């Protein structure tokens, strides 16, 4: 695979279903959210630095948020 799907991470928290709360537990400096409404496909080579790691519980939250963003029932119900 030479491409990767990424989500925008922002300090603007709106508390909506397409957001996944993130913070120090994921290795980030402060409380923020991954916005699944702003996903992009990038070349893997353009990723130069790892800034955090998602736990298994956060993986589920990402799937749920993607379900809301894509109107995909099977994911929203995770």
C-alpha positions as CSV (number, residue, x, y, z in Angstrom):
1,X,0.0,0.0,0.0
2,X,1.4,3.4,-0.9
3,X,-1.5,5.5,0.2
4,X,-3.1,6.1,3.6
5,X,-6.4,7.6,4.7
6,X,-6.1,10.3,7.3
7,X,-8.5,12.5,9.3
8,X,-8.1,16.1,10.2
9,X,-7.2,16.6,13.9
10,X,-8.4,19.9,15.4
11,X,-8.8,21.8,18.7
12,X,-12.2,22.9,17.5
13,X,-14.5,20.6,19.4
14,X,-18.2,20.7,18.5
15,X,-19.3,17.5,20.3
16,X,-21.0,16.0,17.2
17,X,-21.1,12.3,16.2
18,X,-18.5,12.6,13.4
19,X,-15.8,13.7,15.9
20,X,-13.6,11.3,17.9
21,X,-12.2,12.8,21.1
22,X,-8.4,12.5,21.4
23,X,-5.8,13.8,23.9
24,X,-2.9,12.8,26.0
25,X,-3.9,9.2,26.2
26,X,-3.2,9.0,22.4
27,X,0.1,10.9,22.7
28,X,-1.2,14.3,21.7
29,X,-0.4,17.5,23.6
30,X,-3.9,18.6,24.4
31,X,-7.6,17.7,24.1
32,X,-8.7,17.7,20.5
33,X,-10.8,15.7,18.0
34,X,-10.3,13.7,14.8
35,X,-13.0,15.0,12.4
36,X,-14.2,12.1,10.2
37,X,-16.1,14.6,8.0
38,X,-12.6,15.7,6.7
39,X,-10.9,12.5,5.6
40,X,-8.3,12.5,2.9
41,X,-6.1,9.9,1.0
42,X,-2.5,10.8,1.0
43,X,0.7,9.1,-0.3
44,X,2.2,7.2,2.6
45,X,5.6,8.9,1.8
46,X,4.1,12.2,2.8
47,X,3.6,11.1,6.4
48,X,6.9,12.1,8.0
49,X,6.1,12.0,11.8
50,X,3.9,9.9,14.1
51,X,2.2,12.1,16.6
52,X,0.0,9.6,18.4
53,X,-1.5,6.1,18.6
54,X,-5.1,5.0,18.8
55,X,-6.3,2.4,21.4
56,X,-8.7,-0.4,20.4
57,X,-11.5,1.6,22.0
58,X,-10.6,4.7,19.8
59,X,-10.6,2.4,16.7
60,X,-14.3,1.6,17.5
61,X,-15.0,5.3,18.0
62,X,-13.4,6.1,14.6
63,X,-15.6,3.5,13.0
64,X,-18.7,4.9,14.6
65,X,-17.8,8.4,13.6
66,X,-17.1,7.3,10.0
67,X,-20.5,5.6,10.1
68,X,-22.1,8.9,10.9
69,X,-20.1,10.8,8.3
70,X,-20.8,8.2,5.5
71,X,-24.4,7.4,6.7
72,X,-23.3,3.8,7.1
73,X,-25.6,2.0,9.6
74,X,-23.4,-1.0,10.3
75,X,-20.6,1.3,11.4
76,X,-22.8,3.7,13.4
77,X,-24.0,0.8,15.6
78,X,-20.5,-0.4,16.7
